[in-house]
Amino acid sequence: MRKSDAGWVALAMVNHLGGKKLLALNSLFNGNLQAKLRADEAGLRRVHGIGHKIAASIGEIQGAPLNRLKRQLELWQDAGIHYAIIGESEYPAHMMRLPDPPAILFWRGIEDAIPSVNTPSIAIVGTRSPTPKVTEATERIA
């Protein structure tokens, strides 16, 4: 099942919750999204690397923030922005070889643009908050 629920996206976008920690959380809670979102701090901290700040961020996902993200996902879809969350079939298998793969990948354009393992590919990866100078340089490189 595609993890298209806004809760999965919100969880994957928590600062400092990389792919390894997200996969560990998924394993700990048997893939149950609601169990992860409702877990108390002690339960979340059973995953190595999750401390108070990450646990607090996960705890803040419910309610209004989740509703805002649902609306944002609709805007992204209208703008041609797609995503794949680690553990999904759409997530590039070769990314899993990284020491701590990103929890979520975003791209704009063709929905099934993520190449198979044997397809040569290139990606431009950057921060969510680039400076204007970095944005300009990235556009030139692309």
N, CA, C and O atoms as a DFTB+ gen file, in Angstrom:
568 C
 N C O
     1  1       0.831      -1.188       0.000
     2  2       0.000       0.000       0.000
     3  2       0.873       1.249       0.000
     4  3       1.824       1.352       0.775
     5  1       0.548       2.180      -0.862
     6  2       1.304       3.427      -0.938
     7  2       1.075       4.241       0.321
     8  3      -0.059       4.402       0.772
     9  1       2.137       4.742       0.874
    10  2       2.061       5.533       2.101
    11  2       1.726       6.977       1.746
    12  3       2.475       7.896       2.077
    13  1       0.597       7.169       1.070
    14  2       0.236       8.495       0.600
    15  2      -0.501       9.306       1.655
    16  3      -0.746      10.497       1.463
    17  1      -0.850       8.681       2.751
    18  2      -1.514       9.407       3.823
    19  2      -0.618      10.545       4.302
    20  3       0.598      10.389       4.407
    21  1      -1.228      11.678       4.586
    22  2      -0.462      12.844       5.027
    23  2       0.357      12.541       6.273
    24  3       1.423      13.126       6.464
    25  1      -0.117      11.641       7.120
    26  2       0.627      11.291       8.324
    27  2       1.984      10.690       8.006
    28  3       2.969      10.990       8.681
    29  1       2.047       9.841       6.980
    30  2       3.328       9.253       6.571
    31  2       4.275      10.341       6.076
    32  3       5.458      10.355       6.416
    33  1       3.731      11.258       5.263
    34  2       4.560      12.336       4.731
    35  2       5.051      13.220       5.875
    36  3       6.225      13.587       5.926
    37  1       4.144      13.558       6.791
    38  2       4.530      14.390       7.938
    39  2       5.631      13.725       8.747
    40  3       6.593      14.381       9.148
    41  1       5.497      12.440       8.987
    42  2       6.504      11.703       9.749
    43  2       7.845      11.712       9.015
    44  3       8.892      11.914       9.630
    45  1       7.810      11.495       7.705
    46  2       9.037      11.466       6.913
    47  2       9.710      12.831       6.846
    48  3      10.905      12.922       6.565
    49  1       8.948      13.892       7.102
    50  2       9.507      15.248       7.024
    51  2       9.964      15.793       8.374
    52  3      10.410      16.937       8.457
    53  1       9.860      14.996       9.425
    54  2      10.326      15.455      10.741
    55  2      11.837      15.689      10.677
    56  3      12.590      14.822      10.234
    57  1      12.265      16.861      11.122
    58  2      13.700      17.178      11.119
    59  2      14.486      16.139      11.912
    60  3      14.093      15.739      13.008
    61  1      15.589      15.720      11.340
    62  2      16.535      14.787      11.951
    63  2      15.983      13.370      12.102
    64  3      16.566      12.551      12.812
    65  1      14.873      13.078      11.445
    66  2      14.350      11.703      11.425
    67  2      14.653      11.159      10.038
    68  3      13.827      11.240       9.129
    69  1      15.851      10.604       9.890
    70  2      16.278      10.083       8.596
    71  2      15.655       8.732       8.299
    72  3      14.829       8.222       9.057
    73  1      16.067       8.175       7.190
    74  2      15.517       6.905       6.745
    75  2      15.741       5.765       7.715
    76  3      14.844       4.949       7.929
    77  1      16.941       5.695       8.314
    78  2      17.216       4.601       9.254
    79  2      16.280       4.656      10.451
    80  3      15.746       3.630      10.871
    81  1      16.081       5.837      10.999
    82  2      15.209       5.963      12.171
    83  2      13.752       5.707      11.790
    84  3      13.009       5.089      12.552
    85  1      13.347       6.178      10.619
    86  2      11.970       5.946      10.187
    87  2      11.710       4.457       9.974
    88  3      10.655       3.950      10.356
    89  1      12.659       3.761       9.370
    90  2      12.510       2.314       9.195
    91  2      12.483       1.601      10.545
    92  3      11.714       0.659      10.733
    93  1      13.317       2.045      11.482
    94  2      13.322       1.444      12.818
    95  2      11.988       1.687      13.525
    96  3      11.462       0.789      14.182
    97  1      11.442       2.895      13.394
    98  2      10.123       3.188      13.973
    99  2       9.051       2.301      13.347
   100  3       8.180       1.764      14.031
   101  1       9.142       2.166      12.037
   102  2       8.179       1.344      11.321
   103  2       8.223      -0.096      11.822
   104  3       7.185      -0.733      12.003
   105  1       9.413      -0.593      12.040
   106  2       9.579      -1.948      12.546
   107  2       9.049      -2.069      13.976
   108  3       8.335      -3.017      14.301
   109  1       9.398      -1.117      14.815
   110  2       8.981      -1.139      16.212
   111  2       7.459      -1.143      16.351
   112  3       6.909      -1.829      17.212
   113  1       6.784      -0.367      15.493
   114  2       5.325      -0.253      15.575
   115  2       4.613      -1.075      14.493
   116  3       3.448      -0.827      14.180
   117  1       5.325      -2.055      13.929
   118  2       4.740      -2.980      12.940
   119  2       4.025      -2.260      11.800
   120  3       2.974      -2.708      11.342
   121  1       4.590      -1.150      11.344
   122  2       4.024      -0.415      10.222
   123  2       2.760       0.367      10.539
   124  3       2.161       0.951       9.636
   125  1       2.343       0.394      11.791
   126  2       1.110       1.059      12.187
   127  2       1.352       2.561      12.367
   128  3       1.928       2.991      13.367
   129  1       0.909       3.346      11.392
   130  2       1.121       4.787      11.413
   131  2       0.506       5.433      12.648
   132  3       1.160       6.232      13.317
   133  1      -0.722       5.101      12.952
   134  2      -1.398       5.722      14.093
   135  2      -0.684       5.409      15.404
   136  3      -0.612       6.262      16.289
   137  1      -0.161       4.202      15.533
   138  2       0.579       3.845      16.750
   139  2       1.820       4.723      16.899
   140  3       2.154       5.140      18.008
   141  1       2.491       5.000      15.808
   142  2       3.681       5.863      15.856
   143  2       3.296       7.286      16.236
   144  3       3.953       7.918      17.062
   145  1       2.223       7.785      15.624
   146  2       1.818       9.168      15.871
   147  2       1.259       9.371      17.276
   148  3       1.329      10.474      17.818
   149  1       0.711       8.325      17.861
   150  2       0.117       8.433      19.198
   151  2       1.057       7.989      20.318
   152  3       0.726       8.114      21.497
   153  1       2.213       7.477      19.950
   154  2       3.147       6.954      20.956
   155  2       3.637       8.071      21.868
   156  3       3.778       9.221      21.453
   157  1       3.887       7.710      23.101
   158  2       4.449       8.691      24.028
   159  2       5.959       8.778      23.796
   160  3       6.532       7.991      23.043
   161  1       6.585       9.745      24.455
   162  2       8.012       9.971      24.253
   163  2       8.834       8.737      24.592
   164  3       9.773       8.399      23.871
   165  1       8.491       8.065      25.677
   166  2       9.256       6.877      26.080
   167  2       9.182       5.799      25.004
   168  3      10.180       5.135      24.722
   169  1       8.025       5.623      24.410
   170  2       7.886       4.628      23.348
   171  2       8.694       4.971      22.126
   172  3       9.333       4.097      21.540
   173  1       8.679       6.239      21.724
   174  2       9.434       6.678      20.555
   175  2      10.935       6.597      20.793
   176  3      11.698       6.295      19.876
   177  1      11.360       6.868      22.036
   178  2      12.791       6.871      22.349
   179  2      13.379       5.468      22.399
   180  3      14.582       5.312      22.608
   181  1      12.558       4.454      22.212
   182  2      13.082       3.092      22.115
   183  2      13.876       2.902      20.831
   184  3      14.616       1.927      20.698
   185  1      13.729       3.824      19.885
   186  2      14.511       3.799      18.649
   187  2      15.789       4.591      18.876
   188  3      15.747       5.755      19.276
   189  1      16.922       3.953      18.617
   190  2      18.225       4.599      18.782
   191  2      18.269       5.885      17.962
   192  3      17.966       5.880      16.769
   193  1      18.646       6.983      18.607
   194  2      18.785       8.258      17.926
   195  2      17.571       9.165      18.053
   196  3      17.638      10.339      17.688
   197  1      16.468       8.643      18.563
   198  2      15.307       9.493      18.791
   199  2      15.360       9.967      20.236
   200  3      15.287       9.181      21.181
   201  1      15.490      11.275      20.368
   202  2      15.531      11.893      21.689
   203  2      14.304      12.749      21.904
   204  3      13.300      12.618      21.203
   205  1      14.401      13.622      22.879
   206  2      13.270      14.465      23.258
   207  2      12.763      15.322      22.093
   208  3      11.557      15.384      21.854
   209  1      13.677      15.985      21.363
   210  2      13.265      16.905      20.302
   211  2      12.534      16.189      19.164
   212  3      11.487      16.650      18.708
   213  1      13.083      15.070      18.710
   214  2      12.425      14.328      17.626
   215  2      11.093      13.770      18.113
   216  3      10.095      13.833      17.396
   217  1      11.072      13.228      19.318
   218  2       9.817      12.691      19.869
   219  2       8.770      13.798      19.980
   220  3       7.599      13.574      19.672
   221  1       9.177      14.983      20.413
   222  2       8.241      16.104      20.518
   223  2       7.717      16.500      19.142
   224  3       6.532      16.800      18.993
   225  1       8.581      16.504      18.143
   226  2       8.157      16.843      16.781
   227  2       7.141      15.828      16.257
   228  3       6.168      16.203      15.601
   229  1       7.363      14.564      16.541
   230  2       6.408      13.530      16.121
   231  2       5.074      13.746      16.833
   232  3       4.011      13.601      16.229
   233  1       5.135      14.087      18.101
   234  2       3.923      14.324      18.875
   235  2       3.109      15.508      18.395
   236  3       1.908      15.582      18.654
   237  1       3.748      16.435      17.698
   238  2       3.069      17.639      17.202
   239  2       2.396      17.445      15.858
   240  3       1.780      18.380      15.347
   241  1       2.493      16.251      15.260
   242  2       1.963      16.027      13.922
   243  2       0.438      16.032      13.884
   244  3      -0.143      16.483      12.897
   245  1      -0.216      15.552      14.916
   246  2      -1.682      15.436      14.920
   247  2      -2.368      16.795      14.840
   248  3      -1.751      17.827      15.104
   249  1      -3.645      16.785      14.475
   250  2      -4.481      17.983      14.505
   251  2      -4.231      18.938      13.366
   252  3      -4.112      18.533      12.209
   253  1      -4.152      20.212      13.703
   254  2      -4.037      21.270      12.700
   255  2      -2.827      21.102      11.774
   256  3      -2.969      21.288      10.566
   257  1      -1.627      20.752      12.302
   258  2      -0.496      20.575      11.382
   259  2      -0.765      19.501      10.323
   260  3      -0.378      19.660       9.165
   261  1      -1.415      18.430      10.711
   262  2      -1.715      17.357       9.760
   263  2      -2.742      17.829       8.738
   264  3      -2.630      17.499       7.558
   265  1      -3.731      18.588       9.167
   266  2      -4.733      19.115       8.240
   267  2      -4.112      20.096       7.247
   268  3      -4.478      20.108       6.072
   269  1      -3.168      20.923       7.722
   270  2      -2.468      21.843       6.817
   271  2      -1.668      21.058       5.782
   272  3      -1.644      21.419       4.605
   273  1      -1.014      19.985       6.224
   274  2      -0.219      19.189       5.301
   275  2      -1.117      18.509       4.265
   276  3      -0.731      18.398       3.102
   277  1      -2.278      18.062       4.657
   278  2      -3.218      17.460       3.688
   279  2      -3.545      18.458       2.583
   280  3      -3.559      18.100       1.405
   281  1      -3.806      19.696       2.953
   282  2      -4.080      20.728       1.949
   283  2      -2.833      20.990       1.100
   284  3      -2.931      21.187      -0.111
   285  1      -1.658      20.992       1.742
   286  2      -0.411      21.212       1.013
   287  2      -0.161      20.100       0.004
   288  3       0.304      20.369      -1.103
   289  1      -0.458      18.868       0.363
   290  2      -0.279      17.741      -0.559
   291  2      -1.132      17.921      -1.811
   292  3      -0.688      17.597      -2.913
   293  1      -2.333      18.426      -1.655
   294  2      -3.193      18.688      -2.806
   295  2      -2.577      19.749      -3.711
   296  3      -2.619      19.622      -4.935
   297  1      -2.002      20.799      -3.113
   298  2      -1.343      21.840      -3.899
   299  2      -0.122      21.286      -4.626
   300  3       0.124      21.613      -5.787
   301  1       0.636      20.447      -3.933
   302  2       1.809      19.827      -4.569
   303  2       1.380      18.967      -5.749
   304  3       1.991      19.018      -6.817
   305  1       0.342      18.188      -5.557
   306  2      -0.144      17.323      -6.636
   307  2      -0.548      18.178      -7.840
   308  3      -0.207      17.848      -8.975
   309  1      -1.269      19.268      -7.597
   310  2      -1.671      20.173      -8.681
   311  2      -0.460      20.781      -9.383
   312  3      -0.516      21.078     -10.577
   313  1       0.640      20.966      -8.641
   314  2       1.864      21.551      -9.207
   315  2       2.783      20.500      -9.834
   316  3       3.866      20.836     -10.315
   317  1       2.363      19.234      -9.834
   318  2       3.180      18.179     -10.436
   319  2       4.313      17.702      -9.554
   320  3       5.299      17.157     -10.050
   321  1       4.184      17.900      -8.241
   322  2       5.220      17.456      -7.303
   323  2       4.829      16.075      -6.777
   324  3       3.707      15.867      -6.316
   325  1       5.762      15.149      -6.853
   326  2       5.541      13.769      -6.426
   327  2       6.521      13.438      -5.304
   328  3       7.482      14.171      -5.070
   329  1       6.275      12.350      -4.629
   330  2       7.166      11.942      -3.547
   331  2       7.164      10.421      -3.412
   332  3       6.248       9.729      -3.855
   333  1       8.224       9.936      -2.785
   334  2       8.325       8.516      -2.419
   335  2       8.932       8.463      -1.027
   336  3       9.926       9.129      -0.738
   337  1       8.315       7.658      -0.174
   338  2       8.774       7.495       1.198
   339  2       9.569       6.198       1.294
   340  3       9.219       5.195       0.673
   341  1      10.631       6.229       2.070
   342  2      11.464       5.046       2.244
   343  2      10.591       3.852       2.640
   344  3       9.699       3.969       3.481
   345  1      10.863       2.720       2.025
   346  2      10.093       1.520       2.295
   347  2       8.997       1.266       1.271
   348  3       8.446       0.167       1.223
   349  1       8.670       2.262       0.449
   350  2       7.671       2.085      -0.595
   351  2       8.317       1.454      -1.819
   352  3       9.531       1.541      -2.003
   353  1       7.506       0.823      -2.648
   354  2       8.041       0.235      -3.879
   355  2       8.543       1.328      -4.824
   356  3       9.428       1.068      -5.640
   357  1       8.002       2.539      -4.733
   358  2       8.419       3.642      -5.592
   359  2       9.775       4.224      -5.183
   360  3      10.417       4.913      -5.976
   361  1      10.209       3.953      -3.960
   362  2      11.471       4.498      -3.459
   363  2      12.620       3.795      -4.184
   364  3      12.622       2.568      -4.280
   365  1      13.601       4.554      -4.699
   366  2      14.691       3.938      -5.461
   367  2      15.530       2.966      -4.625
   368  3      16.077       3.333      -3.585
   369  1      15.617       1.751      -5.089
   370  2      16.332       0.698      -4.360
   371  2      17.798       1.063      -4.123
   372  3      18.350       0.761      -3.064
   373  1      18.426       1.709      -5.100
   374  2      19.851       2.032      -4.934
   375  2      20.079       3.076      -3.833
   376  3      21.191       3.185      -3.315
   377  1      19.058       3.836      -3.473
   378  2      19.202       4.790      -2.366
   379  2      19.336       4.062      -1.030
   380  3      19.910       4.598      -0.081
   381  1      18.814       2.859      -0.960
   382  2      18.860       2.092       0.282
   383  2      20.291       1.693       0.648
   384  3      20.548       1.287       1.781
   385  1      21.219       1.807      -0.298
   386  2      22.618       1.478      -0.017
   387  2      23.338       2.587       0.734
   388  3      24.451       2.389       1.219
   389  1      22.709       3.752       0.832
   390  2      23.316       4.859       1.577
   391  2      23.320       4.534       3.062
   392  3      22.446       3.806       3.533
   393  1      24.288       5.060       3.812
   394  2      24.331       4.791       5.255
   395  2      23.054       5.242       5.984
   396  3      22.589       4.555       6.893
   397  1      22.494       6.376       5.594
   398  2      21.237       6.856       6.178
   399  2      20.451       7.514       5.056
   400  3      20.502       8.732       4.890
   401  1      19.723       6.713       4.287
   402  2      19.002       7.273       3.142
   403  2      17.932       8.265       3.581
   404  3      17.406       8.166       4.690
   405  1      17.610       9.220       2.713
   406  2      16.567      10.179       3.077
   407  2      15.233       9.464       3.297
   408  3      14.919       8.484       2.622
   409  1      14.464       9.970       4.246
   410  2      13.176       9.361       4.564
   411  2      12.170       9.590       3.452
   412  3      11.275       8.771       3.246
   413  1      12.307      10.697       2.735
   414  2      11.365      11.039       1.674
   415  2      12.111      11.736       0.549
   416  3      13.040      12.508       0.787
   417  1      11.696      11.457      -0.671
   418  2      12.248      12.113      -1.857
   419  2      11.116      12.846      -2.561
   420  3      10.019      12.304      -2.702
   421  1      11.369      14.062      -2.999
   422  2      10.408      14.842      -3.766
   423  2      10.968      15.101      -5.148
   424  3      12.181      15.234      -5.312
   425  1      10.101      15.174      -6.142
   426  2      10.508      15.588      -7.473
   427  2       9.314      16.193      -8.185
   428  3       8.158      15.923      -7.861
   429  1       9.632      17.015      -9.159
   430  2       8.595      17.634      -9.984
   431  2       8.760      17.100     -11.396
   432  3       9.869      16.988     -11.918
   433  1       7.631      16.776     -11.993
   434  2       7.658      16.303     -13.371
   435  2       6.928      14.983     -13.508
   436  3       5.866      14.781     -12.921
   437  1       7.501      14.104     -14.276
   438  2       6.871      12.821     -14.579
   439  2       6.740      11.999     -13.300
   440  3       7.702      11.836     -12.550
   441  1       5.525      11.482     -13.064
   442  2       5.267      10.787     -11.800
   443  2       6.175       9.580     -11.593
   444  3       6.686       9.373     -10.492
   445  1       6.379       8.783     -12.639
   446  2       7.206       7.581     -12.482
   447  2       8.630       7.823     -12.984
   448  3       9.229       6.962     -13.629
   449  1       9.158       9.002     -12.680
   450  2      10.480       9.394     -13.170
   451  2      11.629       8.712     -12.448
   452  3      12.758       8.743     -12.937
   453  1      11.379       8.103     -11.308
   454  2      12.467       7.459     -10.560
   455  2      12.938       6.237     -11.355
   456  3      12.143       5.345     -11.655
   457  1      14.208       6.200     -11.690
   458  2      14.721       5.111     -12.529
   459  2      14.868       3.793     -11.776
   460  3      14.915       3.748     -10.546
   461  1      14.939       2.734     -12.558
   462  2      15.206       1.427     -11.960
   463  2      16.673       1.355     -11.550
   464  3      17.454       2.258     -11.852
   465  1      17.040       0.289     -10.868
   466  2      18.392       0.142     -10.322
   467  2      19.456       0.231     -11.411
   468  3      20.524       0.793     -11.162
   469  1      19.207      -0.298     -12.602
   470  2      20.220      -0.355     -13.652
   471  2      20.198       0.836     -14.598
   472  3      20.982       0.876     -15.546
   473  1      19.325       1.803     -14.366
   474  2      19.231       2.962     -15.236
   475  2      20.172       4.053     -14.739
   476  3      20.105       4.451     -13.576
   477  1      21.058       4.540     -15.625
   478  2      21.919       5.647     -15.205
   479  2      21.051       6.851     -14.825
   480  3      20.041       7.125     -15.475
   481  1      21.445       7.551     -13.789
   482  2      20.638       8.684     -13.346
   483  2      21.500       9.689     -12.616
   484  3      22.632       9.399     -12.229
   485  1      20.948      10.873     -12.435
   486  2      21.603      11.931     -11.692
   487  2      20.519      12.681     -10.924
   488  3      19.373      12.755     -11.367
   489  1      20.878      13.223      -9.798
   490  2      19.925      14.005      -9.009
   491  2      20.637      15.221      -8.445
   492  3      21.842      15.196      -8.193
   493  1      19.878      16.272      -8.254
   494  2      20.380      17.461      -7.580
   495  2      19.669      17.497      -6.242
   496  3      18.443      17.592      -6.181
   497  1      20.439      17.422      -5.174
   498  2      19.877      17.352      -3.836
   499  2      20.315      18.583      -3.065
   500  3      21.471      19.001      -3.145
   501  1      19.390      19.156      -2.323
   502  2      19.755      20.344      -1.579
   503  2      18.858      20.579      -0.391
   504  3      18.016      19.750      -0.046
   505  1      19.052      21.702       0.215
   506  2      18.323      22.086       1.406
   507  2      16.908      22.554       1.061
   508  3      16.620      22.927      -0.077
   509  1      16.046      22.525       2.053
   510  2      14.686      23.047       1.865
   511  2      14.676      24.565       1.869
   512  3      13.707      25.178       1.423
   513  1      15.735      25.176       2.364
   514  2      15.791      26.637       2.500
   515  2      17.072      27.185       1.885
   516  3      17.931      27.685       2.611
   517  1      17.221      27.104       0.561
   518  2      18.462      27.594      -0.043
   519  2      18.503      29.121      -0.074
   520  3      17.471      29.791      -0.091
   521  1      19.711      29.641      -0.082
   522  2      19.881      31.083      -0.253
   523  2      19.609      31.413      -1.721
   524  3      19.665      30.522      -2.569
   525  1      19.320      32.656      -2.031
   526  2      19.095      33.030      -3.437
   527  2      20.293      32.683      -4.331
   528  3      20.115      32.259      -5.473
   529  1      21.500      32.863      -3.816
   530  2      22.705      32.562      -4.600
   531  2      22.785      31.065      -4.917
   532  3      23.125      30.682      -6.037
   533  1      22.473      30.231      -3.940
   534  2      22.505      28.785      -4.150
   535  2      21.398      28.367      -5.118
   536  3      21.612      27.501      -5.966
   537  1      20.243      28.964      -5.001
   538  2      19.141      28.672      -5.929
   539  2      19.535      28.985      -7.349
   540  3      19.293      28.184      -8.253
   541  1      20.145      30.148      -7.562
   542  2      20.587      30.547      -8.895
   543  2      21.640      29.568      -9.450
   544  3      21.558      29.157     -10.608
   545  1      22.612      29.205      -8.628
   546  2      23.653      28.282      -9.065
   547  2      23.054      26.915      -9.419
   548  3      23.437      26.305     -10.417
   549  1      22.124      26.446      -8.604
   550  2      21.504      25.147      -8.852
   551  2      20.720      25.160     -10.162
   552  3      20.768      24.198     -10.929
   553  1      20.008      26.237     -10.413
   554  2      19.261      26.351     -11.670
   555  2      20.191      26.324     -12.866
   556  3      19.869      25.717     -13.888
   557  1      21.359      26.983     -12.753
   558  2      22.320      26.962     -13.852
   559  2      22.865      25.561     -14.081
   560  3      23.003      25.122     -15.223
   561  1      23.176      24.856     -12.991
   562  2      23.706      23.497     -13.105
   563  2      22.671      22.565     -13.731
   564  3      22.993      21.752     -14.597
   565  1      21.427      22.696     -13.281
   566  2      20.354      21.834     -13.807
   567  2      20.162      22.085     -15.294
   568  3      19.307      21.459     -15.920
